[in-house]
Amino acid sequence: RQGLPPPPPPPPPGSSLTCESSTIGSYSGSFAPLPLELSPAAMRLEFTSDEIINRAGVLALFGPAAPPQHTCVNGQPALVTDQYGILSDGPGVYTSSTNCFWTIAPPGATEISVGFADLATAFGSDKVHIEACSDHSCADAAPVDGSPFSGFLIPEAFSVQTPVLRVSFEPSSNSNFDGFELAFAVGELEACSESAASAPFFRHSGLIATPRGAGNANYPSELSCGWDVYGPGSSITLTFLSFHTELNFDLFHVTQCTPPADAPPPP
């Protein structure tokens, strides 16, 4: 399918957002909030945790619209040129005949971020392979760090400096589990800054993930950080893919903002 065009160049450094005093919402628990569409295309995202009971955290995609979704189609290889999106083996449990092959090749990409929203496969036998390639042919495909992925422990989100990624899933066991859901976006995985306002970034689309504690599958205690995000369109959509925080105590806040005065005008 035809992908979205490459994002425009960023405005000069030093830009900052103007954010309202009240948030759009503050979310916690283990149910992903519904997608949020904000206009104008600027938002502040903040996450705070207390000193006990840590969870897996939050994974979300943002962009000018809801992310495109790509599921397995009879084992046929698929070329994906979207700037961001979701890959999965499809609804329900997979079978030994569920074979998936995608080549992610967004125009103009030099780095691609990846995050698992879900991973439930037979450990050691039913593996999700992710490989970096220099072009669509993937003649020089090389596994990314940690690949292949299997089991039930969701790895931390990461980014790879590559223009193309190849993702494949060829189960070989007789076990049947829910499979996987994988999010991707062009660009670096932006760090969660201690002060969101100190590090605004301008992106067509991107991947947001709460950080993990050292050697841990959960976010750390007493974490307080955030992201200031703005884009080139008239609106921006935030889609939550995975959401696990301590109910009522570890909160993810979303605030509507106004883009900087020097931000490029919407197309």
Stockholm file with secondary structure:
# STOCKHOLM 1.0

chainA/1-267         RQGLPPPPPPPPPGSSLTCESSTIGSYSGSFAPLPLELSPAAMRLEFTSDEIINRAGVLALFGPAAPPQHTCVNGQPALVTDQYGILSDGPGVYTSSTNCFWTIAPPGATEISVGFADLATAFGSDKVHIEACSDHSCADAAPVDGSPFSGFLIPEAFSVQTPVLRVSFEPSSNSNFDGFELAFAVGELEACSESAASAPFFRHSGLIATPRGAGNANYPSELSCGWDVYGPGSSITLTFLSFHTELNFDLFHVTQCTPPADAPPPP
#=GR chainA/1-267 SS CCCCCCCCCCCCTTCCCEECSSCSEEECSSSCCCCEEESSSEEEEEEECCSSCCCCEEEEEEESSSCCEEECCTTCCEEECCSEEEEESCSSCCCTTCCEEEEECCTTCSCEEEEEEEEECCTTTSCEEEEEESSTTCTTCEECTTCSBCSSCCCCCEEECCSEEEEEECCCSSCCCCEEEEEEEESCCCCCBSSGGGSEEECSSEEEECCCCTTCSSCCTTCEEEEEEECSSSCEEEEEEEEECCTTTSEEEEEEEECCTTSCCCC
#=GC SS_cons         CCCCCCCCCCCCTTCCCEECSSCSEEECSSSCCCCEEESSSEEEEEEECCSSCCCCEEEEEEESSSCCEEECCTTCCEEECCSEEEEESCSSCCCTTCCEEEEECCTTCSCEEEEEEEEECCTTTSCEEEEEESSTTCTTCEECTTCSBCSSCCCCCEEECCSEEEEEECCCSSCCCCEEEEEEEESCCCCCBSSGGGSEEECSSEEEECCCCTTCSSCCTTCEEEEEEECSSSCEEEEEEEEECCTTTSEEEEEEEECCTTSCCCC
//
